[in-house]
Amino acid sequence: MENEQAYKEIIEKILESKIKLFGYFAVRVAKGTPGLELDDYGKVISISGSRKEIIRYILLKFEDKSGEVSTIALRSLLVELKSKYSGIDLPEELM
């Protein structure tokens, strides 16, 4: 799929930041995401289905754990990747 690497990098960057906050509990939270398979360290093994919806699902799961500030913090963290992969479709929560 086009831009597969972009989505993989974005998901892994999100998880990397959440692991810093929650430890590997963050990986357990994200492992429940439909269409996403992760290893025990938060690395993407496979993605299937709507990448945008997978990212949105992850964002909402972490918002449920720590509030909307969780997503707001990711906006600035992902600026570089959003410009690197300007053509990909991301959830509006990250815009």
Secondary structure, DSSP 4 states (H G I P E B T S, - for coil): -TTHHHHHHHHHHHHHHHHHHHTTHHHHHHHT-TTEEE-TTS-EEEE-S-HHHHHHHHHHHHHHHH-THHHHHHHHHTHHHHHHTTTS---GGG-
